[in-house]
């Protein structure tokens, strides 16, 4: 692969002096978002210790405010009568929040109410980082200074200009001052960047924190990293847009995954490879995982487990799951899993009458041969007892045509079967046939896409904010990439020549081909050179994609129901 001009990146992430914080405080009618509501929102936005914006509004809770809450906050029913409801307030607040770090004192309370309000009003809760000043106080303030972690106590310790008074904006202002006071103290302990905030929530053992020096010689550029154990063995492979920041984060953030924590305890060194593009890094990661078989990577470590469906090489062939597509003219795949391969086989057996028995049949049936029940039901032409008279060659030919991509006859037959089962209210059987047909179509569509990619050499380019990203692939394999600020065609010519000169003598990983295809198919990608033919047949498997979409929709609905 090629190297090229890289955009500059910060060495170790975003300094806290450049981080935007939004400190929020709520007043509510009670303690639980299940049966209580927000009466006031106050928020302060700061950057570099300076206030850059404030947000405050009363909110009509749509319910009575208990007398105890009125006495505590001073917010009366009359004050909120003309105030907007929470549904009208949320859009403005979420825009004010943006992608800043959200800070609150006892954040579980405030975030809990905000999330509940978003869910009730149909707004998506943003994936923002949340910091709780109560948790920070446990690291920044001693018990002698503060016998408790109440906001009023911390405000006294840090001498805030604003005194907390159970009103949202004033309390948010006080919390903001407390936050910056504590961060000034913690800077002496290495909490200087946004990436370090996680260590405050999930403390890192000293044995791991001391290993952060592994990142000292790592370049702050995009690429691939490999953690190695005491014998030099590969433990874990990953990618990052900033290698130094990512490697450091393993030892400064509290890692909650048991396997990764175990890996970090074993790691003694880290190797890195700088890549010219995100695509190159992702492809190299896949290749290294397949080559090194790192113990702690959970995906891509067994590419040989990829499943295909083949016709066996015998006089009366049957369908079988294969782990390789080599050496066969009739194969279908790759499939998503061995289970999907079995679904596809059962579907073809039912639709075309392919024999289900696994015995290798002689050309001439034995005199004592017996047929199974499928002969009586018309599900198989029974070459086991009828031999050449069974005309099984027609079945094998039809099956091979399907494996080669001609699904129309099978789709027509099975579509009718699904409709018939549904009409009889046998929805379970209809779903079973639908799922088998979906696996078959999905595999055929993937096969068409991969075969088309393998038949040509492509050089393509994508625009970036500061230049252009180019990639070249030959016979399905990424042959090179580059990132340039100018001279796109010159870079494309170099990549094209490099691709033409390379000879591949190894099997291309399916996952690598999928990565290349996804990159090529992203909006904004422009083809510069296509040597060969990159196409998709109009009457191919993709025309039947509605069956795959229907099954995927069912799965998504089931997942959503499970989460609710």
Secondary structure, 3 states (H helix, E strand, C coil): CCCCCCCCCCCCCCEHHHCEEEEEEEEECCCCCCCCCEEEEEEEEEECCEEEEEEEEECECCCCCCHHHHHHHCCCHHHHCCCCEHHHHHHHHHHHHCCCEEEECCHHHHHHHHHHHHHHHCCCCCCCCEEEHHHHHHHHCCCCCCCCCCHHHHHHHHCCCCCCCCCHHHHHHHHHHHHHHHHHHHHHHCCCEHHHHHHHHCCCCHHHHHHHHHHCCCCCCCEEEEEECCCCCEEEEEEECCHHHHHHHHHHCCCCCHHHHHHHHHCCEEEEEECCCHHHHHHHHHHHHHHHCCCCCCCCCCHHHCEEEEECCCCCCCEEEECCCCCCCCEEEEECCHHHHHHHHHHHHHHHCCCCCCCCCCCCCCCCCCCCHHHHHCCCCCHHHHHHHHCHHHHHHHHHHHHCCCCHHHHHHHHHHHHHHHHCCCHHHHHHHHHHHHHHHHHHHHHHHHHHHHCEEEEEEEEECCEEEEEEEECCEEEEEEEECCCHHHHHHHHHHHHHHCCCCCCCCHHHHHHHHHHHHCCCCEEEEEEECCCCCCCCHHHHHHHHHHHHHHHHHHHHHHHC
